[in-house]
Amino acid sequence: MKFKRSLITVLLLCLMTAQSAMAAKPGLDHFFKKPDFSQFQLSPNGKFIAGLAPVGTRQNIIVIDLETMKSKAVTAVSEQDVRSFQWANDERLLFYMDDDGNESFGIWAVNKDGSKPRTLVQAASTRPGRIQSTNVIDILKDEKDYVLVSSNDRRAAYPDIYKLNIVSARKTVLHRNPGKLVAWFTGWDGEVLGGFYQDELEQGLMLLDSETGEWEEVTRTRYDEPSWTPALITGDGVHGYVVSNLTPEGKARDKSALYRFNFDTREMGELVYENPVVDCCGVSTTEKTKDIIAVSYMIGKPEVIYLDKRWKSIMDGINQALPNTINGISSTDEDETIGVVVASSSTQPVTYYLYDFEKRKLTFLADSMPWVKAEEMAEMVPYEFKARDGLEMHGYLTVPNGSDGKNLPLIVNPHGGPYARDGWGYNPEIQFLANRGYAVLQVNFRGSTGFGMNHQYISNRQWGRSMQDDITDAVKWAIDTGVADKDRVCIYGASYGGYAAMAGLTFTPDLYKCGINYVGVTDLPLLFKSLPDAWGAAAVSLADQVGDPKKEKEFLQEWSPSNHADKIKVPVFMAYGRRDPRVSIDHAKVMEKALKANHVKYELMVKGDEGHGYRKQENRYDFYGRVETFLAENLKQ
């Protein structure tokens, strides 16, 4: 969490009108080819724009001179994709990569013309389970050759703060971690203001007194009890906003809300925004306003409410010009004379425009995936139902474009995390499955974030149990409403979703005709044995949520799919990355041994140059090609 960022993207997506003709079946590249352009960002002076684009088979940085509109590739990385980048100043860019998916990120720098490339922090080639990363947390505008970085070189779970010279690569300690801070935040001028700590089952906020250098503990609660967290501090350095599950009177509330806050007196002020269905809110600000301009939330589709009159007027005009998408401004120059508009929907990948603030004028810049036609894609439609115990569930249903939405083969696709949520927008994987004739069902089962404290923490110790029941109930909802053919249902998920896929096959074996486990947990005790060292601060609370491997080993074994392979009746496809620091390759080995012992038909794909999910284009083509064949064979498409 940070108190400020130059502009928090308000990237939203919108439902298109229903289409009448069935889509053709294009090749894998139609869905999984890298976008022509992504992550466009304006230089601080607004004269250049940088983005990612394919150079060969890998994503690299290009820079466009906005006066001439001539572009140039300024990096030529060939082994893997540039993952992300940012402008450090008007001349120099920083970019980030790990080592074949091991999540130990390094930092590189290059000038906007491609000159003076420099490795600032090498991506560590670490053993499995070791994540050694250095991450930029702020740009120092008054010292253009320096940035602030956090690094866990000294203590894996508790990073320190350094000043990093982006020309010489020299790194000097600025703040040693005062204890158990897991994340830091800064103010508008790049000064370190405080951090968030995690101490076994307790967590909270610490603030730094800039004059004395002393740290003050401001909040401390159990991870699953009501508290508040900073959302934004305004330009005066005193007033701001917090997202809170407590009212100013100290009363607990299930859905978090946005309140004003005085950071000097620690007093909570008036309510700014709340929503009765979901937690509130994402907060948007700009470098120029140094105050809140909008709040965002998502029940089904994303929503943005502009509180700043000027910005509301700007976005009203943009939305009128682009009525078939949901739109946002993802980047501006320092003076807000020019901006990058992003426009997309559940059927349309991002289209980029330049926006002239003075003239209120939009100019087309680029399509991220120009080969994708919105009218050929399938709409992602929000739905609701009640689980067997009455808990309200929200999710998304996507049916093949042009179908009547009835009696379809169904792929239920539980999300990863599990402490995350599915959202609405263009998803190439969902579109691929729908294009191949499958209905795709997503559900924000209990444990998913954003739907209040009860919805999240009622999931404690419920892996394979009520969390899985929610997925089962979603499938039954799809069958009962006539969408799904009960004899043609497959479960496919990644990470926790991979666990849910294997749990579905073992604990509800008659419901599915096949299962796909993509980098999924299969053995719960092993999850804790192979937990990345950088996640050490969260180990105790994770054990409280899932089950304590020291005190409840039998309980964890009971809900591990690897111990129930004898119940599986249908074919299984599994895919893993050997460099995965989150879900080690041992999960694949344990599950494979169990499947073999019980004579279950299975396929196993392992990529030695990938981590927690496949990122390299050739590996993605290989994976989805095998997914397509596997589903067709088992659902008789």
Secondary structure, DSSP 8 states (H G I E B T S, - for coil): --S--SB------B------S------THHHHS--SSEEEEE-TTSSEEEEEEEETTEEEEEEEETTTTEEEE-----SS---EEEESSSSEEEEEE-STT----EEEEEETTS-S-EEEE------TT----EEEEEE-TTSTTEEEEEE-SS-TTS-EEEEEETTT--EEEEE---SSEEEEEE-TTS-EEEEEEEETTEEEEEEE-TTT--EEEEEEEETTS--EEEEEE-TTSSEEEEEEEE-TT--EEEEEEEEEEETTTTEEEEEEE--SSS---EEEEBTTT-SEEEEEEESSSEEEEE-SHHHHHHHHHHHHHSTTSEEEEEEE-TTSSEEEEEEEBSSS--EEEEEETTTTEEEEEEESSTT--GGGS--EEEEEEE-TTS-EEEEEEE--TTS-S-SEEEEE---SSSSS----S--HHHHHHHHTT-EEEEE--TT-TTS-HHHHHTTTT-TTTHHHHHHHHHHHHHHHTTSEEEEEEEEEEETHHHHHHHHHHHHSTTS-SEEEEES----HHHHHHT--GGGGGGHHHHHHHH--TTT-HHHHHHT-GGG-GGG--S-EEEEEETT-SSS-THHHHHHHHHHHHTT--EEEEEETT--SS--SHHHHHHHHHHHHHHHHHHHT-
